[in-house]
Amino acid sequence: MEKIIPPKYVMHILMTLRSRGHAAYLVGGCVRDMLLGVRPQDWDICTSALPEQVLAVFPGSRPTGLKHGTVSVKVNSRWVEVTTFRSESGSADHRHPDRVLFVGDLRSDLSRRDFTMNAVALNDEGLLLDPFGGVQDIRDRLIRCVGVPELRFEEDALRMFRALRFSARLGFTLEPETMRALIKKAPLAAELAAERVRDELEKLLLSGAPETAYELFASGLMARWARPLLAGKERFVPLARLPKKALCRWTGLCVALLGQGSISSAEAFLRELRLDGRTLGCATVAAGLLKEPLPASPAEWKRLLNRCGVEPVSCAAAVSDAFFGGGSGKALKAVLRSGECFSVRHLAVTGDDLLSLGLSGRELGEMLRFLLDYVIDYPENNRRELLLALAAGGGED
């Protein structure tokens, strides 16, 4: 396994804080990833220094979250979040702590974290501090809550989604007590903001094991947005055969849920989760297309592309292949690679050309549609002179 060494700018922050008499450690996901031999995308530091002390040590830093003790420190052009050791108590909304207190010891800070694998710290001299057995859990590929799982989920119900997202991303298993607590506390998920649930679900869908989405619905975490599942995890397995693209995987999820009667409408489901307009529109149309057989000829594909657009049709083809087999994706790619006309804007004539022939208004629009229909059937005839002659003759072939 590759040994990951923190970059120089991160080490500079750690050593500078220590030289000023403050404790400072790498913590959380970056330490976990280092232990897994994966280079972290972000580096987080926790310290005994208070926010104002961090700001004093690193001029030009930004107080990005003073309430929670977080300062963004800039070294050259790089930013690193540095957070004061803290403890938390209370959570009336099952999402945010009611009270945050800065503390002087690392163990108290680690004890508030979600999972043992994220409660491991590393200092600039390579010393690991692991009071909750996170290193062993990483070795065993286990997701285990720090302390009592039910309390961790009551403090922040989004942790239940994070647990399953980490499982999908890392290939880890939830240890039994943590899984039981997740199922018991699943009703708390109904109080979460739909946007936060959407973001966690999308990250899971874009992981290497998107079929883990089944656990979200089977455990009851998604009860606010979908009815109970009627079948097993096998209905979600095809999600992994889809490209790692949000449009395709949201469409695939909707198809899996529609097939089980868990949702009655892709559009309503995605709208309630506050999906953006592009994804909502594309996945809704694509899921609708899969209620009927997809085209069997190039001309039919081109008419479908003209009617629905490239993105929804491409998603429908990819999902059809993943869930039902066939080869729709290959047929569609052949049509797209051919460069043959499937929309009015690709015709060899324009509306202005038809205006010069004396056509206007409704008559002009009908002629454009006629010419497009003709060219879809006879792609080799998409030539300006031929189409102008055809239009001048009133559309008579």
C-alpha positions as CSV (number, residue, x, y, z in Angstrom):
1,M,0.0,0.0,0.0
2,E,1.3,3.4,-1.0
3,K,2.5,5.6,1.9
4,I,0.8,8.9,1.7
5,I,2.7,12.0,2.9
6,P,0.9,15.2,3.6
7,P,1.9,18.1,1.2
8,K,4.4,20.7,2.4
9,Y,1.8,23.4,2.9
10,V,-0.2,21.2,5.3
11,M,2.9,20.3,7.2
12,H,3.8,24.0,7.4
13,I,0.5,24.7,9.2
14,L,1.0,21.8,11.7
15,M,4.5,22.7,12.5
16,T,3.8,26.4,12.8
17,L,1.0,25.8,15.3
18,R,3.2,23.4,17.3
19,S,6.1,25.9,17.3
20,R,3.7,28.4,18.9
21,G,2.8,26.0,21.7
22,H,-0.5,24.7,20.3
23,A,-1.4,21.0,19.7
24,A,-2.3,20.4,16.0
25,Y,-3.4,17.2,14.2
26,L,-4.7,16.1,10.9
27,V,-8.1,14.6,11.5
28,G,-11.1,12.9,10.0
29,G,-11.4,11.8,6.4
30,C,-7.9,12.7,5.3
31,V,-6.3,10.4,8.0
32,R,-8.8,7.6,7.1
33,D,-7.8,7.9,3.4
34,M,-4.1,8.0,4.2
35,L,-4.5,4.8,6.1
36,L,-6.3,3.3,3.1
37,G,-3.5,4.3,0.8
38,V,-5.7,6.9,-0.9
39,R,-4.5,10.5,-1.5
40,P,-7.0,12.8,0.3
41,Q,-8.7,15.5,-1.7
42,D,-9.0,17.7,1.4
43,W,-6.8,18.2,4.5
44,D,-8.5,19.1,7.8
45,I,-6.6,20.1,10.9
46,C,-7.8,20.3,14.5
47,T,-5.9,22.3,17.1
48,S,-5.9,23.4,20.7
49,A,-5.5,27.0,19.5
50,L,-8.6,29.2,19.7
51,P,-9.9,30.8,16.4
52,E,-8.4,34.2,17.2
53,Q,-5.1,32.6,17.9
54,V,-5.1,30.8,14.6
55,L,-5.9,34.1,12.9
56,A,-3.0,35.8,14.6
57,V,-0.6,33.0,13.7
58,F,-1.6,33.0,10.0
59,P,-2.3,36.6,8.7
60,G,-4.6,36.6,5.7
61,S,-6.7,33.7,7.0
62,R,-10.5,33.8,6.9
63,P,-12.9,33.2,9.9
64,T,-15.2,30.9,7.9
65,G,-17.0,29.4,10.8
66,L,-16.1,31.1,14.1
67,K,-19.2,29.7,15.9
68,H,-17.8,26.2,15.4
69,G,-14.1,27.3,15.7
70,T,-13.2,27.0,12.0
71,V,-10.7,29.2,10.3
72,S,-9.6,28.8,6.7
73,V,-5.8,29.2,6.6
74,K,-4.1,30.1,3.3
75,V,-0.6,28.9,2.5
76,N,0.6,30.2,-0.9
77,S,-2.5,29.5,-3.0
78,R,-3.8,26.6,-0.9
79,W,-6.6,26.7,1.7
80,V,-6.9,24.4,4.7
81,E,-9.6,24.4,7.3
82,V,-8.3,24.6,10.9
83,T,-10.8,23.9,13.7
84,T,-10.4,24.4,17.4
85,F,-11.0,21.3,19.6
86,R,-14.6,21.4,20.6
87,S,-17.4,19.5,22.3
88,E,-21.1,19.6,21.3
89,S,-24.3,19.0,23.3
90,G,-28.0,18.9,22.5
91,S,-29.6,18.8,19.1
92,A,-33.2,19.9,19.0
93,D,-33.5,19.6,15.2
94,H,-31.5,16.3,15.0
95,R,-29.1,18.0,12.7
96,H,-27.1,20.8,14.5
97,P,-25.7,21.0,18.0
98,D,-27.5,23.3,20.4
99,R,-24.3,24.2,22.2
100,V,-20.6,24.2,21.1
101,L,-17.8,24.5,23.6
102,F,-14.1,24.9,22.8
103,V,-12.0,22.4,24.8
104,G,-8.4,21.8,25.3
105,D,-8.0,18.1,24.7
106,L,-8.0,16.1,21.5
107,R,-9.9,13.1,22.9
108,S,-13.0,15.2,23.7
109,D,-13.0,16.5,20.1
110,L,-12.7,13.0,18.6
111,S,-15.5,11.8,20.9
112,R,-18.0,14.0,19.1
113,R,-17.3,12.6,15.7
114,D,-19.6,10.3,13.7
115,F,-17.7,7.1,13.0
116,T,-14.5,5.6,14.5
117,M,-12.8,5.6,11.1
118,N,-13.2,9.4,11.1
119,A,-12.0,9.8,14.8
120,V,-8.3,9.1,14.2
121,A,-5.8,12.0,14.4
122,L,-2.2,12.3,13.1
123,N,0.4,14.9,14.1
124,D,3.3,16.2,12.0
125,E,5.7,13.7,13.6
126,G,3.6,10.7,12.4
127,L,2.0,9.9,15.8
128,L,-1.4,8.4,15.4
129,L,-4.0,9.0,18.2
130,D,-6.8,6.5,18.0
131,P,-8.9,6.4,21.3
132,F,-11.9,4.6,19.7
133,G,-10.3,1.8,17.7
134,G,-10.8,3.5,14.3
135,V,-7.6,2.1,12.9
136,Q,-8.7,-1.5,13.5
137,D,-12.1,-0.7,12.1
138,I,-10.5,0.6,8.9
139,R,-8.5,-2.6,8.7
140,D,-11.6,-4.6,9.2
141,R,-13.5,-2.4,6.8
142,L,-16.2,-1.6,9.3
143,I,-18.3,1.5,9.9
144,R,-18.9,1.9,13.6
145,C,-20.3,4.8,15.5
146,V,-18.2,6.6,18.1
147,G,-20.0,5.8,21.4
148,V,-23.7,4.9,21.4
149,P,-25.0,4.7,17.8
150,E,-28.5,5.8,18.7
151,L,-27.2,8.9,20.3
152,R,-25.0,9.7,17.4
153,F,-28.0,9.5,15.0
154,E,-30.2,11.5,17.3
155,E,-27.6,14.3,17.3
156,D,-27.4,14.3,13.5
157,A,-29.9,12.2,11.5
158,L,-27.9,12.9,8.3
159,R,-25.2,10.6,9.7
160,M,-27.4,7.6,8.8
161,F,-27.2,8.6,5.2
162,R,-23.4,9.3,5.5
163,A,-23.0,5.8,6.9
164,L,-24.5,4.1,3.9
165,R,-22.7,6.5,1.5
166,F,-19.4,5.6,3.1
167,S,-20.3,2.0,2.8
168,A,-20.9,2.4,-1.0
169,R,-17.8,4.5,-1.5
170,L,-15.3,2.5,0.6
171,G,-16.8,-0.9,0.4
172,F,-17.1,-1.0,4.1
173,T,-19.9,-2.8,6.1
174,L,-21.9,-1.3,8.9
175,E,-21.3,-3.2,12.1
176,P,-24.4,-4.8,13.5
177,E,-25.1,-2.4,16.4
178,T,-24.7,0.6,14.1
179,M,-27.1,-0.9,11.5
180,R,-29.7,-1.7,14.1
181,A,-29.6,1.8,15.4
182,L,-29.9,3.2,11.9
183,I,-33.1,1.2,11.3
184,K,-34.5,2.2,14.7
185,K,-33.8,5.9,14.2
186,A,-34.7,6.0,10.5
187,P,-37.9,8.0,11.1
188,L,-35.7,11.0,12.2
189,A,-34.7,11.3,8.5
190,A,-38.2,12.8,7.7
191,E,-37.1,15.9,9.6
192,L,-34.1,16.6,7.4
193,A,-34.0,19.2,4.6
194,A,-34.7,17.5,1.3
195,E,-31.7,19.2,-0.2
196,R,-29.3,17.5,2.2
197,V,-30.9,14.1,1.6
198,R,-30.7,14.7,-2.2
199,D,-27.0,15.5,-1.9
200,E,-26.2,12.4,0.1
201,L,-28.2,10.2,-2.2
202,E,-26.5,11.6,-5.3
203,K,-23.1,11.0,-3.8
204,L,-24.1,7.4,-3.1
205,L,-25.5,7.0,-6.6
206,L,-22.2,8.2,-8.1
207,S,-20.1,5.8,-6.0
208,G,-18.8,2.5,-7.2
209,A,-21.7,0.6,-5.5
210,P,-24.9,2.6,-6.3
211,E,-27.0,-0.4,-5.5
212,T,-26.4,0.4,-1.9
213,A,-29.3,2.9,-2.5
214,Y,-31.5,-0.1,-1.8
215,E,-30.5,0.1,1.9
216,L,-31.7,3.7,2.1
217,F,-35.2,2.7,1.0
218,A,-35.3,-0.7,2.8
219,S,-34.2,0.7,6.1
220,G,-37.0,3.4,6.1
221,L,-34.7,6.4,5.7
222,M,-36.5,7.4,2.5
223,A,-40.0,6.8,3.9
224,R,-40.9,10.5,3.5
225,W,-40.2,10.3,-0.2
226,A,-41.1,6.7,-1.2
227,R,-43.3,3.8,-0.2
228,P,-41.8,0.5,1.1
229,L,-40.0,-1.7,-1.3
230,L,-41.7,-4.7,-2.7
231,A,-38.6,-6.6,-3.9
232,G,-35.0,-7.2,-3.0
233,K,-31.7,-5.5,-3.7
234,E,-31.4,-7.3,-7.1
235,R,-33.6,-4.6,-8.6
236,F,-30.9,-2.0,-7.8
237,V,-27.9,-4.0,-9.1
238,P,-28.3,-2.6,-12.6
239,L,-27.4,0.9,-11.3
240,A,-23.8,-0.2,-11.2
241,R,-23.8,-0.9,-15.0
242,L,-24.7,2.7,-15.8
243,P,-22.2,5.4,-16.6
244,K,-21.1,7.4,-13.5
245,K,-23.3,10.3,-14.5
246,A,-25.9,11.9,-12.4
247,L,-28.5,12.1,-15.2
248,C,-28.2,8.4,-15.9
249,R,-28.2,7.2,-12.3
250,W,-31.1,9.3,-11.2
251,T,-33.0,8.0,-14.2
252,G,-32.0,4.4,-13.2
253,L,-33.1,4.9,-9.6
254,C,-36.5,6.2,-10.7
255,V,-36.9,3.2,-13.0
256,A,-36.0,0.8,-10.2
257,L,-38.5,2.5,-7.8
258,L,-41.3,2.8,-10.4
259,G,-40.9,-0.9,-11.2
260,Q,-41.5,-1.7,-7.5
261,G,-44.4,0.7,-7.1
262,S,-42.3,2.7,-4.5
263,I,-43.0,5.9,-6.3
264,S,-45.9,6.7,-8.7
265,S,-44.1,9.5,-10.6
266,A,-40.5,10.2,-11.3
267,E,-41.2,13.9,-11.7
268,A,-42.9,14.1,-8.3
269,F,-40.2,12.1,-6.5
270,L,-37.4,14.2,-8.0
271,R,-39.2,17.5,-7.4
272,E,-39.7,16.6,-3.7
273,L,-36.0,16.0,-3.4
274,R,-35.3,19.4,-4.9
275,L,-33.4,18.2,-8.0
276,D,-32.3,20.8,-10.4
277,G,-34.5,21.5,-13.5
278,R,-32.1,19.8,-15.9
279,T,-31.9,16.5,-14.0
280,L,-35.6,16.6,-13.2
281,G,-36.6,17.1,-16.8
282,C,-34.2,14.7,-18.3
283,A,-34.9,11.8,-15.8
284,T,-38.6,12.3,-16.0
285,V,-38.7,12.2,-19.8
286,A,-36.2,9.2,-19.9
287,A,-38.1,7.2,-17.4
288,G,-41.3,7.9,-19.3
289,L,-39.7,6.6,-22.6
290,L,-38.9,3.3,-21.0
291,K,-42.6,2.5,-20.5
292,E,-42.7,1.6,-24.2
293,P,-40.2,-0.3,-26.4
294,L,-37.4,1.9,-27.7
295,P,-36.9,2.5,-31.4
296,A,-36.0,-0.4,-33.7
297,S,-34.7,1.6,-36.7
298,P,-32.4,4.6,-37.3
299,A,-35.4,6.7,-38.6
300,E,-37.3,6.0,-35.4
301,W,-34.3,7.0,-33.3
302,K,-34.0,10.2,-35.1
303,R,-37.7,11.1,-34.7
304,L,-37.3,10.3,-31.0
305,L,-34.2,12.5,-30.7
306,N,-36.1,15.3,-32.4
307,R,-39.1,15.0,-30.1
308,C,-37.3,14.5,-26.8
309,G,-33.7,15.7,-27.1
310,V,-30.3,14.0,-27.0
311,E,-29.8,13.8,-23.1
312,P,-33.2,12.1,-22.2
313,V,-32.9,9.7,-25.1
314,S,-29.3,8.8,-24.3
315,C,-30.3,8.2,-20.6
316,A,-33.2,6.1,-21.7
317,A,-31.0,4.0,-23.9
318,A,-28.3,3.5,-21.2
319,V,-30.9,2.6,-18.6
320,S,-32.6,0.2,-20.9
321,D,-29.4,-1.6,-21.6
322,A,-28.5,-1.8,-17.9
323,F,-31.9,-3.0,-16.7
324,F,-33.3,-4.9,-19.6
325,G,-30.4,-5.6,-22.0
326,G,-30.8,-5.2,-25.8
327,G,-28.3,-2.9,-27.3
328,S,-30.2,0.3,-27.5
329,G,-27.2,2.3,-26.6
330,K,-25.2,0.9,-29.5
331,A,-28.0,1.7,-32.0
332,L,-28.3,5.2,-30.7
333,K,-24.6,5.9,-30.8
334,A,-24.5,4.7,-34.4
335,V,-27.2,7.3,-35.3
336,L,-25.5,10.1,-33.5
337,R,-22.1,9.2,-35.0
338,S,-23.7,9.2,-38.5
339,G,-24.2,13.0,-38.3
340,E,-27.5,12.5,-40.0
341,C,-30.2,15.2,-39.6
342,F,-32.7,14.8,-36.8
343,S,-33.7,18.4,-36.1
344,V,-34.8,21.4,-38.1
345,R,-31.6,23.3,-37.3
346,H,-29.6,20.6,-39.1
347,L,-31.6,20.9,-42.3
348,A,-29.7,22.1,-45.3
349,V,-32.3,24.9,-45.6
350,T,-33.4,27.5,-43.1
351,G,-36.5,29.4,-42.4
352,D,-35.1,32.4,-44.3
353,D,-34.6,30.3,-47.4
354,L,-38.3,29.3,-47.2
355,L,-39.3,33.0,-46.7
356,S,-37.6,33.8,-50.0
357,L,-40.0,31.3,-51.6
358,G,-43.0,33.2,-50.3
359,L,-43.7,30.8,-47.4
360,S,-44.6,32.3,-44.0
361,G,-46.3,31.7,-40.7
362,R,-48.0,28.4,-40.2
363,E,-47.3,27.3,-43.8
364,L,-43.5,27.8,-43.3
365,G,-43.5,25.8,-40.0
366,E,-45.4,23.0,-41.7
367,M,-43.0,22.9,-44.6
368,L,-40.0,22.7,-42.3
369,R,-41.5,19.8,-40.5
370,F,-42.3,18.1,-43.8
371,L,-38.7,18.5,-45.0
372,L,-37.3,17.2,-41.7
373,D,-39.6,14.2,-41.9
374,Y,-38.4,13.6,-45.5
375,V,-34.7,13.9,-44.6
376,I,-35.1,11.6,-41.7
377,D,-36.2,8.9,-44.1
378,Y,-33.8,9.9,-46.9
379,P,-30.7,11.3,-45.1
380,E,-28.7,11.4,-48.3
381,N,-31.1,14.0,-49.7
382,N,-30.4,16.7,-47.1
383,R,-29.1,19.0,-49.8
384,R,-30.0,22.6,-50.2
385,E,-30.9,22.7,-53.9
386,L,-33.0,19.5,-53.6
387,L,-34.9,20.7,-50.5
388,L,-35.6,24.2,-52.0
389,A,-37.0,22.5,-55.1
390,L,-39.1,20.3,-53.0
391,A,-40.4,23.3,-51.0
392,A,-41.1,25.3,-54.1
393,G,-43.2,22.4,-55.4
394,G,-45.3,22.5,-52.3
395,G,-43.8,19.5,-50.8
396,E,-44.5,17.1,-53.6
397,D,-41.8,14.4,-53.9
